[in-house]
Amino acid sequence: MSYDDDISTNYRQMSKCRLSLEPAIPSSLSAGKTSFASEETSSGATSTRISPSSEPSQERNELRQLAVALAAGGEVLSRFRGSTIENEEGKDRFNPPMPGMDCSVDRIANYVSCYGSAIRSKEEASEGFVRLINELHVVLPSDRWRGIETQSAIDVIRSYTYEDRNSDARIDIDFIGQLEMEGDYSYLIAIFGWAASEPRL
């Protein structure tokens, strides 16, 4: 079983819940002109404030199309299937490509997975994680999609989830740490998009 298949199983089985931001990660990070910050509420809990940039982004259109396809599910998502990926049964490349990410569509489980390149710098990877959260905040309609920081799976440093209120479609953004052979860590950002089982546009 591949890492992609293994983590997809973990996501389907685990119970998502809201967490405070981890103290090891700075509470405010800058990614271009976006910001992802935590603030204390009167009850002492940590809430998330996202300040999106007004500048256009190359990947926003692809992210918007991905969200629409996931919420619609079924036949709509199949339109984004590109060429078949060799040696990976049931998977096609996501088309159009997501800038800076390697994406595939699983024909069997009906989900999209995207992986960025491995990065040696934890800070740089964290900024990429923040940037993706902000980009999705810009493109997803706030009256349908809600975002929360969620419990991390194995090897995942931080996770953020956007859920569609009108369907069970979901987009997970993960900040992942990987131990290399030489004992050092590398980091990458991953997106998992789960299509609605009962689509509602």
Secondary structure, 3 states (H helix, E strand, C coil): CCHHHHHHHHHHHCCCCECCCCCCCCCEEEECCEEEEEEECCCCCEEEEEECCCCCCCCHHHHHHHHHHHHHCHHHHHCCEEEECCCCCCEEEECCCCCCEEEEEECCCCEEEEEECCECCHHHHHHHHHHHHHHHHHHCCCCCEEEEEECCCCCEEEEEEEEECCCCCEEEEEEEEEECCCCCEEEEEEEEEECCCCCCC
